[in-house]
Amino acid sequence: MGARKFFDRIEPNFTKGGKWEKWFPVYEMVESFLYTPKTVTTAAPHARTYTDMKRIMTYVVISTIPVILFALFNTGYQANAAIAQVGGEPEGWRQLLLASLGIGFNPANPLANFLHGLAYFLPIYIVTLVAGGIWEVLFATIRRHEVNEGFLVTSMLYTLILPASTPLWQVALGISFGVVIGKEVFGGTGKNFLNPALVGRAFLYFAYPASMSGDSVWVPVDGFSGATALAVTATDGVQALAAEGITWWSAFFGTIHGSLGETSTLACLIGLAFLITTKIANWRLVVGCLGGMIGFSLLLNVVGSADNPMFAMPWYWHLVVGGYAFGLAFMVTEPVSASHTNTGRYIYGALIGVMVVMIRVINPAFPEGMMLAILFANIFAPLIDYFVARANIARRVKRNA
């Protein structure tokens, strides 16, 4: 109650005519983070639901908790296993800190894995929040509107799709590009047609490919390199995964190399189930994406190729490797940049499913395709809805003629 009275007392200073009027977006951001916004509609005839933007974004962040927890464990596990393999003394401030605390680097110790992963995840997330938050507040202040809670989701998703070894200055540069070019130049949250987190990740991939791809970026230990499941398959076929110690179940649970939050299909599906249950995510997008991926991969299995082993990769392997599961759960279902008509959602999802397999299989230089597939579909989402709407109008005119 004391905090509520404090905000009510200082609010006139930030409203129109107050001495700190231009800083109202900052006041509103802090106040709405702690309390439900006063603008929620609760009475007829306009009331439809008590779910506001704050609650929607909170649900999305909650859905990422299983992914975050496993990201911490697996990042630390892969690093500790690499240290045990290459030997040598701990290097870098993270490892020196853990060594000074007596935590050690035993990959069989869950706590050591969790804390080692936290030492990589937390700096990346903090830099993302600070750098992206500065741009959010700056644009909100200039435009004199509220700081939207959507950045909390963007910052979390952006962090989870980065390799743990990403330099922090590149983290700041990528989220700045994603927020400014991917969202704010179009008017902010709700007006962007591209997913800002993916825009930032795509910028880093093309601007600094050495930090975003290759065998040495996935495990942040000097002197260690290990290919991802998709890279192994692109070179030697899916049968070569067993020789690398990668089984379907290890890929499903997520104890493999990859970006921070993209390795565990199980954790992603738990988050997806939560989003569908709370009706934040539309199941039609999921059905369309799964259908497109399964159908096109089966087609390529039938076509086959003597030179490209990726043609033989079954759909159930496409599901558990790379960023497909993470993209399906948290990017495909993103409501702003996806199609908004029910029929359009099937088409939009199917387009992503087909494109991700096409990029992975037919483009040998880019074995991972989920990021580009989603951004490609983002561009066509308005066009898909346009033609769906025109088709509905034509059917109604024909029916009533």
C-alpha positions in Angstrom: 0.0 0.0 0.0 2.9 2.4 0.8 4.3 2.0 -2.8 0.9 2.6 -4.3 0.5 5.8 -2.3 4.0 6.9 -3.4 3.3 6.4 -7.1 -0.1 8.3 -6.7 1.7 11.2 -4.9 4.4 11.7 -7.6 2.2 11.0 -10.6 1.1 14.7 -11.1 4.8 15.6 -11.7 4.9 13.3 -14.7 1.4 14.0 -16.3 0.7 16.8 -18.7 1.8 20.1 -17.2 4.0 18.5 -14.6 7.7 19.5 -14.2 8.8 16.0 -15.4 6.2 15.6 -18.1 8.7 14.4 -20.7 9.7 11.5 -18.5 6.2 10.1 -18.1 7.1 7.0 -20.2 9.7 6.1 -17.6 7.3 6.6 -14.7 4.6 4.6 -16.5 7.0 1.8 -17.2 8.0 1.3 -13.6 4.4 1.8 -12.2 2.8 -0.6 -14.7 5.5 -3.2 -14.0 4.5 -3.2 -10.4 0.7 -2.7 -10.7 -2.0 -3.5 -13.2 -2.5 -0.5 -15.6 -5.5 1.7 -14.7 -6.7 1.8 -18.3 -7.9 -1.9 -18.3 -11.5 -2.0 -19.6 -13.8 -3.8 -17.1 -17.3 -2.6 -17.9 -19.9 -3.1 -20.6 -20.4 -2.5 -23.5 -16.7 -2.6 -24.3 -15.4 -5.3 -22.0 -14.3 -8.5 -23.7 -11.5 -9.9 -21.5 -9.5 -8.9 -18.4 -6.3 -9.9 -20.3 -4.2 -6.8 -21.0 -0.8 -6.3 -22.7 1.0 -6.7 -19.4 -0.6 -10.0 -18.7 0.0 -11.4 -22.2 3.7 -10.5 -22.1 3.9 -12.0 -18.6 2.5 -15.3 -19.9 5.0 -15.4 -22.7 7.9 -14.8 -20.3 6.5 -17.5 -18.0 6.3 -19.9 -20.9 10.1 -19.5 -21.5 11.0 -20.6 -17.9 11.5 -24.3 -18.8 13.7 -23.2 -21.7 15.7 -20.8 -19.5 16.3 -23.4 -16.8 17.5 -26.0 -19.3 19.6 -23.4 -21.1 21.5 -22.7 -17.9 22.1 -26.4 -17.3 23.0 -27.4 -20.8 25.3 -24.4 -21.4 27.2 -25.2 -18.2 27.2 -29.0 -19.0 28.6 -28.5 -22.4 31.3 -26.1 -21.1 32.3 -28.3 -18.2 32.4 -31.4 -20.5 34.6 -29.4 -22.9 37.0 -28.4 -20.0 37.3 -32.0 -18.9 38.1 -33.0 -22.5 40.7 -30.3 -23.4 42.1 -30.0 -19.9 44.2 -27.0 -18.9 43.6 -24.3 -16.3 40.4 -22.3 -16.1 40.4 -19.2 -18.4 38.2 -16.1 -18.5 36.6 -14.3 -15.6 33.6 -16.6 -15.4 35.7 -19.7 -15.0 38.1 -18.0 -12.6 35.1 -16.8 -10.5 33.7 -20.3 -10.3 37.1 -21.8 -9.5 37.6 -19.2 -6.7 34.2 -20.1 -5.2 35.2 -23.8 -5.1 32.3 -24.8 -7.4 34.5 -26.7 -9.9 33.8 -27.9 -13.4 32.5 -31.4 -13.0 29.9 -32.1 -15.8 28.4 -34.7 -13.5 27.5 -32.0 -10.9 24.2 -30.4 -11.8 24.9 -27.4 -9.6 28.2 -26.8 -11.2 26.6 -27.0 -14.6 23.7 -24.7 -13.7 26.0 -22.0 -12.2 28.5 -22.1 -15.0 25.6 -21.7 -17.5 24.2 -18.8 -15.4 27.6 -17.1 -15.7 27.1 -16.9 -19.5 23.4 -16.4 -19.6 23.1 -13.5 -17.1 25.7 -11.1 -18.7 24.1 -11.6 -22.1 20.6 -10.9 -20.7 21.6 -7.9 -18.7 23.4 -6.3 -21.7 20.3 -7.0 -23.8 18.0 -5.4 -21.3 20.2 -2.3 -20.8 21.0 -1.7 -24.5 17.5 -2.5 -25.8 15.8 -0.7 -22.9 17.7 2.5 -23.6 16.3 2.5 -27.2 12.8 1.7 -25.9 12.8 4.5 -23.4 14.3 7.0 -25.9 11.7 6.3 -28.6 8.9 6.4 -26.0 10.1 9.7 -24.6 10.4 11.3 -28.0 7.0 10.0 -29.2 5.4 10.7 -25.8 3.8 7.3 -25.4 4.2 4.4 -22.9 7.1 2.0 -22.7 5.5 -1.2 -23.9 6.0 -4.5 -22.0 6.7 -6.2 -25.3 10.4 -5.5 -24.9 10.5 -8.0 -22.0 9.6 -10.8 -24.4 11.9 -9.5 -27.1 14.9 -9.3 -24.8 14.3 -12.9 -23.4 13.8 -14.5 -26.9 16.8 -12.6 -28.3 19.0 -13.8 -25.5 17.9 -17.4 -25.9 18.7 -17.6 -29.6 22.3 -16.4 -29.2 25.3 -18.7 -28.8 26.8 -18.5 -25.3 30.1 -17.3 -26.7 28.7 -14.2 -28.3 30.8 -11.1 -27.4 28.8 -8.7 -25.2 29.4 -5.8 -27.5 27.9 -7.8 -30.4 24.9 -8.6 -28.1 24.3 -4.9 -27.6 24.7 -4.1 -31.3 22.3 -6.8 -32.3 19.5 -5.9 -30.0 19.9 -2.2 -30.9 19.5 -3.1 -34.6 16.5 -5.4 -33.8 14.7 -2.8 -31.7 15.3 0.2 -33.9 15.2 -1.2 -37.4 13.0 -4.2 -36.7 10.3 -2.4 -34.6 10.7 1.3 -33.7 11.1 2.6 -37.3 7.6 1.1 -38.0 6.0 2.8 -35.0 6.8 0.4 -32.1 5.1 -2.7 -30.6 2.1 -3.8 -32.6 3.1 -2.0 -35.8 6.2 -4.0 -36.7 5.8 -6.7 -39.4 9.1 -8.4 -38.6 10.1 -10.2 -35.3 12.6 -7.8 -33.7 14.5 -10.6 -31.9 15.0 -12.4 -35.2 16.0 -9.2 -36.9 18.7 -8.6 -34.4 19.9 -12.2 -34.6 19.9 -12.1 -38.5 21.9 -8.8 -38.4 24.6 -10.5 -36.2 24.7 -13.6 -38.4 25.4 -11.6 -41.6 27.5 -8.9 -40.0 29.6 -11.2 -37.8 29.3 -14.7 -39.2 32.4 -16.0 -37.4 30.7 -15.3 -34.0 27.4 -16.9 -35.1 28.3 -20.0 -37.0 31.0 -22.7 -37.3 32.1 -25.4 -34.9 33.8 -23.3 -32.2 31.1 -20.9 -31.2 28.6 -23.2 -29.5 30.7 -24.2 -26.5 32.4 -21.2 -24.8 35.7 -23.0 -24.1 39.0 -22.0 -25.8 40.5 -24.8 -27.8 37.3 -26.8 -28.1 35.2 -27.2 -31.2 32.1 -29.3 -31.9 29.7 -29.4 -34.8 26.0 -29.1 -34.4 23.7 -31.9 -35.3 22.6 -30.1 -38.5 26.2 -29.5 -39.5 27.1 -33.1 -39.1 24.0 -34.2 -41.1 24.7 -31.8 -43.9 28.2 -33.3 -44.3 27.9 -37.0 -43.6 24.1 -37.7 -43.3 21.8 -38.4 -40.3 23.5 -41.8 -39.7 26.7 -40.0 -38.7 25.0 -38.5 -35.7 25.4 -41.7 -33.7 29.2 -41.5 -34.1 29.1 -38.0 -32.6 27.1 -39.4 -29.6 23.9 -37.7 -30.7 20.7 -39.7 -30.4 17.2 -38.6 -31.2 16.4 -38.6 -27.5 19.5 -36.5 -26.6 18.4 -34.0 -29.2 14.8 -34.1 -27.9 15.9 -33.5 -24.3 18.5 -31.0 -25.5 22.0 -32.2 -24.3 23.6 -31.2 -27.5 25.5 -28.2 -28.9 23.5 -25.1 -30.0 22.3 -21.7 -29.1 21.5 -21.0 -25.4 17.8 -21.9 -25.5 17.3 -23.7 -28.7 18.6 -27.2 -27.9 15.7 -28.7 -25.8 12.7 -29.6 -27.8 11.0 -30.9 -24.6 11.3 -27.5 -22.9 10.1 -25.7 -26.0 7.0 -27.9 -26.2 6.2 -27.4 -22.5 6.3 -23.6 -23.2 4.2 -24.0 -26.3 1.6 -26.1 -24.4 1.3 -23.3 -21.8 0.9 -20.6 -24.6 -1.8 -22.6 -26.3 -3.7 -23.4 -23.1 -3.7 -19.7 -22.1 -4.8 -18.9 -25.7 -1.8 -16.6 -26.2 -0.7 -18.7 -29.1 -3.0 -19.8 -31.9 -2.9 -23.5 -32.6 -3.5 -23.0 -36.3 -0.1 -21.6 -36.7 1.4 -24.6 -35.1 -0.6 -27.1 -37.2 0.4 -25.2 -40.4 4.1 -25.1 -39.5 4.2 -28.8 -38.5 2.2 -29.8 -41.6 4.5 -27.9 -43.9 7.6 -29.2 -42.4 6.5 -32.9 -42.3 4.9 -32.8 -45.8 7.9 -31.2 -47.5 10.5 -33.3 -45.7 8.6 -36.5 -46.7 8.5 -35.3 -50.3 12.3 -34.7 -50.3 12.8 -38.1 -48.7 11.0 -39.6 -51.7 12.9 -37.5 -54.3 16.3 -38.3 -52.7 19.7 -37.2 -53.8 23.0 -39.0 -54.5 25.1 -35.9 -53.5 23.1 -34.3 -50.7 22.6 -36.4 -47.6 20.1 -33.8 -46.2 17.5 -35.1 -48.6 17.3 -38.3 -46.5 16.8 -36.5 -43.2 13.4 -37.6 -41.7 10.9 -35.1 -40.4 11.3 -36.2 -36.8 14.9 -35.2 -36.9 14.1 -31.8 -38.4 11.8 -31.4 -35.4 14.5 -31.8 -32.7 17.6 -30.3 -34.2 18.5 -26.7 -34.8 16.1 -23.9 -33.8 12.9 -25.5 -35.2 11.2 -26.3 -31.9 12.1 -22.9 -30.4 10.9 -21.1 -33.4 7.7 -23.1 -33.6 6.9 -22.4 -29.9 7.9 -18.7 -29.6 8.4 -17.1 -33.0 5.9 -18.7 -35.3 3.1 -18.0 -32.8 4.1 -14.4 -32.2 0.8 -12.6 -32.9 2.0 -9.3 -34.2 4.1 -10.4 -37.2 2.0 -13.5 -38.0 -1.1 -13.7 -40.1 -4.3 -12.7 -38.4 -7.0 -14.6 -40.4 -7.7 -18.3 -39.4 -7.1 -19.6 -43.0 -4.1 -17.3 -43.3 -2.6 -18.8 -40.1 -2.5 -22.3 -41.7 -0.9 -20.9 -44.9 1.6 -18.8 -42.9 2.6 -21.7 -40.7 2.9 -24.0 -43.7 5.1 -21.5 -45.5 7.5 -21.5 -42.6 7.5 -25.3 -42.4 8.3 -25.7 -46.1 10.9 -22.9 -46.1 12.9 -24.2 -43.2 13.2 -27.6 -44.7 14.0 -26.1 -48.1 16.8 -23.9 -46.7 18.3 -26.7 -44.6 18.3 -29.3 -47.4 18.8 -27.4 -50.6 21.2 -24.7 -49.3 24.4 -26.5 -48.2 25.9 -23.2 -46.9 23.2 -22.6 -44.4 22.1 -25.8 -42.6 19.9 -23.9 -40.1 16.9 -22.3 -41.7 14.3 -21.5 -39.1 15.3 -17.8 -38.6 15.3 -17.0 -42.3 12.1 -19.0 -42.9 10.2 -17.0 -40.2 11.5 -13.6 -41.4 10.5 -14.6 -45.0 7.0 -15.5 -43.8 6.8 -12.3 -41.8 7.1 -10.3 -45.0 4.3 -12.2 -46.7 1.9 -12.3 -43.7 0.0 -9.1 -44.7 -0.3 -10.4 -48.3 -1.6 -13.7 -47.2 -4.3 -12.0 -45.1 -5.2 -9.8 -48.0 -5.9 -12.6 -50.4 -7.7 -14.6 -47.7 -10.0 -11.6 -47.0 -10.5 -11.1 -50.8 -11.4 -14.7 -51.2 -13.9 -14.5 -48.4 -15.5 -11.4 -49.9 -15.8 -13.1 -53.3 -17.4 -16.2 -51.8 -20.0 -14.0 -50.0 -20.8 -12.0 -53.1 -21.2 -15.2 -55.1 -23.4 -16.8 -52.4 -25.7 -13.7 -52.2 -25.8 -13.0 -55.9 
